[in-house]
Amino acid sequence: MQALFLNGRLIKAARALLGWSQTDLAEQTSISLSTIRRIETISSNPNKSTQKLLIQCFEQNNLVINADDTETHIKLKHSYTSG
């Protein structure tokens, strides 16, 4: 399994998939709004504990995060209902 790596571009894309603002993400993760803004606008890389919180939050909200040899990918988890 490849290591997952999130950067500002991916975090912004994940928020867009969820329809969340930076404030929404801060509230969902307990990460400060200023930290989220800094990561997204300066493209600084979140530390490991921040990445872990973000990944857990995104996965709990139906995003699939995976990595290949060169990139980390984020997409919405498809849910199928019968009936």
N, C-alpha and C positions, 0 to 999 in steps of 0.2 A: 504494500500500500504506500502511495506517495504521500509525502508530508503536505498538508494543506497550508497555503500561504495567502493571507488576505492583504490587500493594499487599498488605498483610498478609492481607486477606480472600481474595484470589486465591491467594496462596501457601499458605495453610491449606487451601483447597479442593483445590489441586493435590496437596498431600500426602495428603489424604483419598482422592482418586481412586487414588493409588498405594499406599495403605495404609502410609504412612511416618510415623514420628514426627519430631519436630524434630531429634532426634539423627541419624536416618537421613539427613535432608536435609543436615545439616551435614557428615556424612561423604561424601556423594555429591558435594557442591559445593566442599568445602574452605572454606566460609564458617563463621565461628565460630558456635557454638551460641548464644552471647549475642546476636549480631547477628540471627539468625533469630528468637529470642524477642522481641527489641526490635521488630523489624519487625511481627511478628504481634500482639503484645499492645498496643503503643502505637500501632499503625497508622502508624508512620513509613514513609516511602517509601524503598525501597532506592536507592542511587546507581546510576548507569548501569553501572558495572562489575559490581556485585552482580546487577543485573537480567540482564545478559548471561549470567553464570554460571548463574543460575536458569533462564532460558529454554533455554539449551543443555542443561542437565540434564533438564528436563522433556521437551523434544523428543526427547532420546535415550532416554527411558523411555516412549515411545508416547503422549505427550500432544500434542494439537493446540492451539496458542495462536494466536488471531487477534483482530483488533480491527475494530470498526465506528466510526462517527462519534462514539459516546459511551462505549463500553465495550470492555474486553478480555475475551475468553471463553476458557475452558479446558475441554477435554473429552478423553476417551480416544479414541485413534485406533482405528478398527475394523479388525480384521484378518480377512480372509476366506481360508479355506483350501478347496481343492477336494478332493473325494474321498471 
